[in-house]
């Protein structure tokens, strides 16, 4: 699924430049570039995940590193996963996996970010019964050469990493052997990682994905031609976002043809709440956990709790079309 940047994609350069560091005061606006008309999305109405029940207990969390390389592109992947032992406490490196088969969530970091920056929310997903796999991208992570246009190659990176992660389920001797449910997979990402995530449901559609979670993302550069089987989407965006304008995220959300919801944070910025514990993170975390329980475990009761968590404490508003 290798996808290299071509001249036709250079129209997105101005937008991507505005996202350097995911903290600059540049606001991408649709009026800054004329994008070509997109084809109408081809969708099906049948969800991919059968009904089931998500674990209600909390798990201990293990963490390990997986070294990958796609056509010369180094892609180290951090894996957080439900671990054996008592829940709570510090994340345990290379801990034994808990019993069971767990859905997989692929997470994409923002520009100049790294997976560990998001450990607070990602470990909460793992504690709720999900294996979270987060690549460190070769040209947009902190410490890289900062090639902003390489964001457009990242959907293919995620698809490659997903293939390699799922292969661990059948790998003799691997701690995750028999623990991964390849039929229940989601993608999530923040900022440039949100662009990457949207791309996995549009221009670089990966049909293995059953759901998406987009934090402070936009579709510029990857388009809004959502395609394939129905894959519910949860968008989360701060209305005071100083990098990716709230209206740009809302415009992408409006184009989603499947079950969807948008958690809007009236006092939220570009996503600093995702990087530290607090009331806002707890609302975002709890809402996204219930969304993933519904979309990946098929848990109908979890779906009923999504709006309750989203509107707790008057921290956010919730547009619900799930």
N, C-alpha and C positions, 0 to 999 in steps of 0.2 A: 504493500500500500504506500510505497514511497511517493512523496509529493513534494517537488522542489518548487521554489519561488520562480515564477516566470514574469516577463514584462507585463503581462495582463494584470498581475497582482500588485504592481507598483502604485496603482491608484490609492492603495490603502496606506502608503508611507506616511503621509501627513498625520493621519489619525494615530498610527502606531508611535510616531515620534512624540506625540503629545502625551503618551503614557509612560515615558521614561521614569523609572523609579516608582511608578504607581503613586506618586505624591506631588507631581508638579501641578501648577495652577492652570495648566492648559485645559480647556474644555472642548472636546471634540463635538462639532456640530454637523448635522446632516447637510447643512447648506454649504459646507466647505468643499464638498466634492460631489460630483454627479456620478452616481453609481449606475451601471447599466441595468436595464430592466431584467428582473429575475423571472425564471420560469415558475409557473404555478406549482406548489408542492404536491407531490404524489404521496398520499397517506392511506393507511388502512385504519380501521376503527377497533381492531381487536387487540386488547392488551396482551402482553407476552407472558405475564407471570400469573400462575394459577393461585387460587385462594389458599391461604395458610395462616399460621399463627407465629408471630415473632416471639423470641425469648423475652420474658418479662424480668428475668434477673439481670444483674450487672456482672460483667466479667472482669477479671484481671486483664491487663493489657501487656502484650509482648511487643517487641520491636526488633527488626533485623534489617540488613541491607542486602540488596540484590544488585550485582554488577551486570549491566546490559550494554550492548553496543549495536546500534542499527546503522549499517553501511558507513561505519566510521564515526558515527555520532554517539559519544559516550552518554549513557542514560542510567546512571545509578538510581535505584528505586528504593525508597524507604517503605517498609511494610509495618503497619500497626495491625495487630490481630488479637482476637479473644484468646486469652491464655489460661492455662490451668492454674488453680489456686484461688485464694480469697481475693475478692474484688477490692478495689481501692489501693491506695499507696502508689509508689513510684512505678513507672513503666519498667518492665523487666526485659533486659536485652537477651535475645535468643531464648526466651522462655518456651517451655513446652506448650503447644497449642491446646486449647480447650476441646473437649469432645463435641462433635457436631459438624455440620456442613454449613458454611457461612457465605452469604452473598459478598460480592466484591465491589468496592467503590474506587474508581480511578480518580485521583485528585491532581489538579494542575495549579501550580503556584503562579503568582503574579510576577511582573517584571522586577528584576533585582531581588526577588524573593527566593526562598528555599523551602522545602517541605517542612523542616523543623519549625519554621516561623508559625505554622498553623497547628502545632502539636496540641494545643488546648482543645480545639474543636475536633480534630481528627481522632484523638484518643478517646473522646466521648463517643464518637461513632463506633470505634472498635469495642469499647466497653458495652455498647448496646447490642453487639453481635454481628459486626461487619468487619471484613478484612479490607483495610484501606491501603492502597498502593499509590505512592506519590513519586513520580519521576522528578529528577533534577535536570532541567533542560540545558543543553550544552551552550546555548548562546543568549539566554535571557535570565539565567540565574545570577544571583549576586556573585561577583568574582569572575564572571565570564566576559567575553568581548563585547557584550551588549548589542549584538546585531538584532535590531528590533524587528526587522522584516521576517526573521526566523520564526516568529510566532506562527506564521502561516504554515510552517512545516511541523508544528507541534501536534496537530491532530493525528498525523501518521505516527509520530513518536508514541502517543498514548495507545493507539491500536496495537503497535508492535509490543509495547510493554504489557498490555493486557494479555496478549497471546502467550508471552513468556511467563507471566504470573500464573495464568490458568494451567500452564503445563506442569507447575509444581504439584498439582493435585495428583498427578500420576507418576511423579518422579520418586523412584525407590530411595528411601532413606531421608527424604526431605521432611522437615518438621510439619509442613502443611499438606503432606500427602493425605488424601481423603478428607480434607477439611474445606475445600473450596467448591462452591456451587456455581458452576459455569453457566447455568441457565438463569441466574439472577445477578445482573451486573448494571451498575450505574456509573455515570461520569459527573464530576463536579469540578469547579475551579473558580478562582478569584481574579478579577481584573483581566490581564492578558490571558490568564488561565480560564477565565470566563469566556473569552473569545475562542480559545481552544476548545472548550466544552461545547459551545454552540456549533462550532465547525464539525464536531463529531455527529451532529444530528442534521447537518445541512450539506455543505460541499464535500465533506469527507465522512459521510454517514457510515457508522459502524453498526451493523444490524444486531450485534450482540448486546447492545445497550438497551435497557428497559426503562431508564429514567435519567433525568439530569437535574443538577442543582447549580445555579449560576449566581455567583456573588459579584455584584458590581461589574457586570459584563456588558458587552455590546456585540452586534453582529457585523460591524463594519470590517470588511476584509474577508469574511467567511459567508456572508449572505444569510437570507432568511428563507431559503427554499427547503423547509423542513420536509423530510421524506422518510418513507418506510413505515414500519409498524408503529402504532400508537406508543408514545413514550412520554408519560407525564413529566412536566417540568415545574420546578420551584425556582423562582427568581427572588433574590434578596438584594435590595439597593437602598442606599442612603439618599435622602432627598437633598442633602447638602454636599453631595459628592463633588469634590473639587478637581477630579481627574476625568472620570467618565460621567458625563452629564446624566442626571436621572432620566431625562426625557429620552436619551439614546437607549438606555436599558429598557425603558418602558416600551419603546417602539419595537425592539426585538421581541419582548414578551408578547406584545399584541399580535405578532405574526405567528405565534405558536398555534398550530391547529388541533392540538391534543388537550387532554385534561391539564390544567395549569393553575398556578396560584402565584401571587406576587406579594412578598412581605416587604413593605415600605417602611423605612425608619425616618420619621420627620426630622430628627436631630442627628441622623447618621451621616458620616463622611464617606470616604472611599473604602472604609473597611477596617480601620484601626481597631474597632471593637472585636474583630475576629482574632486579633493577636494577643488579647489579654482577657482575663476573667472579669466578669461584671454582669450587671443585670441585662444589658443588651445581648451579650454573648449567650447568656442562659436562654433567652427567648429564641434567638437564632438557632442555637444548638438543639433545644427541645423540639422546636418546630421541624427542623430538618431531620432529626431522628425519627419522629413519627411519620414524616413523609417517606423516608427510606423504609421504615417498617411496612408501610402500606404498599409501596411500589415494588419492593424486592421480596418481602415475605408474603405479600398478598393479604395482609392483616387488616380486615375491614374495621375492627375496633380502633386500630391506630389511625385510620383515616378520620374517624370521628373525633379524635383528640387534636388533630392538626390545628384547626381554627381556634380551639380553646387555648393552646399554648401560644399561638401567634398573637393573640390579642391580650395576653396577660400583662397587667401592669400599665396599660396604655403607652407602651414603648413603641408599638408599631401599629400600622393599619394592614389589613389583609384583604386582598382581592382574590376571591375563592371561586375558581371554575374547575374544581377537581371532580 
